Each structure stands twice: as structure tokens, then as C-alpha cells.
Amino acid sequence: MLATLGPPPGGDDWAVEMKIDGVRAIATITPTAVRLFSRNNADITTTYPEIAAGLSEINPGSGVIVDGEIVAPAASRGRPRFDLLQQRILVQDPPPALQRAVPVAFCIFDLLAHDGGPILRWPYVERRQLLADLNLGLGGEALQVLPHWVDVDGEAMLQLADEQRLEGIVSKRMTAPYQPGRRSPDWVKTPLLNSAEVVVGGWEATSHGGLRSLIVGANADQVGLVFIGHVGSGFTEADRRRALMLLRPFERPTSPFDNYVPDEIAAQARWVEPSLVGTVEYREFTPDWLLRHPSWKGFRAGIDPRWVTIDELP
């Protein structure tokens, strides 16, 4: 079951979970076997042996199926420790980069089958109660049950998610059944986004000479103009054509960036003088100076590129 995008819904028929960003997975646990499946139904059990081991420690009765997200310490803007303390969420300090070598955890948020039988038609709140009764948290550090809140204000929870450096919130109708494969309005995701100005230093060209993405940067003290990512979403085809018309008069033969641009981007790059400024929305500006999930909002007139600095990126 997938969520639709939107603001937090009002009313008292909604529960709220914190939004985390990782690898969506379904786990089937029986007395004789544990299997993990990805969103496209690929068997990923051997990819995450620590999670499979944790799931094997629980007592599934005749069999259970759970839904959740596999997260690593750098996922979700810092790996969450979902310890409830006065209805607040504690978050560990995020490490500098996500690597598969670090431990992962399976954050479980729904129960699809219980004691060998499907419960998809049960209301969300009743499925969550059964999930709590399973004591999945006893399966070791590799398992966590994502908490949920009822009778709370969605906007207040979104603010809490922002304070705790999480991805946002997901609101779920308490009476809703689980609808496999459907993007349902009974689940509403509200991601947190930041917005900032960036300097355009070039574009990544398609094989036909079109615009695949904009290559962007910002100024850093003692360094100069630094590469902070490339932005390929947020454009219509008309936007891409207009962007090329603006950029071509500023073409230059060499990179304007004073730091390293990854080879896979530089190989298809068309460089420009760093004279144009635009706005992007993004999830996070990482400790290694990269925009995460950026989306283009448009060019900005009247802004001196020298004013666009790393310090201005929230």
C-alpha cells in the first residue's frame, strides 16, 4: 500500500507516523522460514542477514506478514531511535555518509497477516494493536516497531519531525484497510522540504543535446564555488528548452567549480559562467556538501551569485 502526497489531513480519524526514507520491504515469518521481499517482489533475504536473524527470533505462531522500511544510520536525516519519551522522538547524531557496511534496522509499521491468516481488511488501528502485541522489538537491535500517535495535530507533528531531523510524517486513517499495490488517499505523506538559492555552473546533456539536469553550486569560504549536486526533477519539457536558451550564451570550455565534480556528471557536462541563480527544494544538505533529492523551482533574477553561500543552505 502506498501513500498519496499532501498536507496533514484534519480530523480525529487519523493516526500519525514519522516518515522515514529507506528500502521498503515485506517480511513473511513462519515457524520454519523468514523471507524479505522488496517493493518489486524481489527476494532480498540474503542481502539483510541481520534483519532475517532478528525476525527469526520472534514467535510468529502459525505465521505473520509485516510491512516496513529498512533504514541505515544516515537514512531519514539521521537514524531514528524510536524511543517514546513524553511523546517525543529521540534521534542519534547522523554519521557523515551512508555505507552498506553499517548495521541496518527494519522499522515495522503494519501487520498484514496474523496467526497464519490475512487481516488486510481490519482497520489500521486494530492491525497496529496486534502488531504491538507481537513484541517484535524483542527480536534484537535489527528490529524496531515504528510508533504511531492518535489524537494529535498533524501540523504539530510535522514541526516535531522537523526538529528531530526526520523526513516528515505519514497520516493514516485509523479505520482504513490495507490495500496492497494501491496509492490510497487513506495514507497521506507530508515530506519536509528545504528551499535555497543555488548557482548554475553547467548542465548535464542528453545524448541528443538536450538538458538532463542542471549542475549547481554555492560559494564556500576559503574554497570558492563548490559543486553541491545536479538537479534533474521539477522541469517540464518547455522548462528544459527555456533553460538551454538562457544557458547557452554563457558557455565556457572548463568547469567553473573549485572542487571535484564526479566523473559521471562531468563526462556529459556543458559548463557555463556562474552568472545565473535559481531556487531548488530539497530534503537535506548533507555533511559532505550535497543536495539530497533536489527539485528545480526556477531561475531567480536580481541575485548576485556571490551572495549564494553554503552557509545559507539549511
Stockholm file with secondary structure:
# STOCKHOLM 1.0

chainA/1-314         MLATLGPPPGGDDWAVEMKIDGVRAIATITPTAVRLFSRNNADITTTYPEIAAGLSEINPGSGVIVDGEIVAPAASRGRPRFDLLQQRILVQDPPPALQRAVPVAFCIFDLLAHDGGPILRWPYVERRQLLADLNLGLGGEALQVLPHWVDVDGEAMLQLADEQRLEGIVSKRMTAPYQPGRRSPDWVKTPLLNSAEVVVGGWEATSHGGLRSLIVGANADQVGLVFIGHVGSGFTEADRRRALMLLRPFERPTSPFDNYVPDEIAAQARWVEPSLVGTVEYREFTPDWLLRHPSWKGFRAGIDPRWVTIDELP
#=GR chainA/1-314 SS CEEEECSCCCSSSEEEEEECCSEEEEEEECSSCEEEEETTCCBCGGGCHHHHHHHHTSCCTTCEEEEEEEECTTGGGSCEEEEEETTEEEECCCCSCCCTTSCCEEEEEEEEEETTEECTTSCHHHHHHHHHHTTGGGGCTTEEECCEEESCCHHHHHHHHHHTTCCEEEEEETTCCCCTTCEEEEEEEEECCEEEEEEEEEEEECTTSCEEEEEEEEEETTTEEEEEEEECSSCCHHHHHHHHHHHGGGBCSSCCCSSCCCHHHHTTEEEEEEEEEEEEEESEECTTSCEESCEEEEEESSCCGGGCBGGGCC
#=GC SS_cons         CEEEECSCCCSSSEEEEEECCSEEEEEEECSSCEEEEETTCCBCGGGCHHHHHHHHTSCCTTCEEEEEEEECTTGGGSCEEEEEETTEEEECCCCSCCCTTSCCEEEEEEEEEETTEECTTSCHHHHHHHHHHTTGGGGCTTEEECCEEESCCHHHHHHHHHHTTCCEEEEEETTCCCCTTCEEEEEEEEECCEEEEEEEEEEEECTTSCEEEEEEEEEETTTEEEEEEEECSSCCHHHHHHHHHHHGGGBCSSCCCSSCCCHHHHTTEEEEEEEEEEEEEESEECTTSCEESCEEEEEESSCCGGGCBGGGCC
//
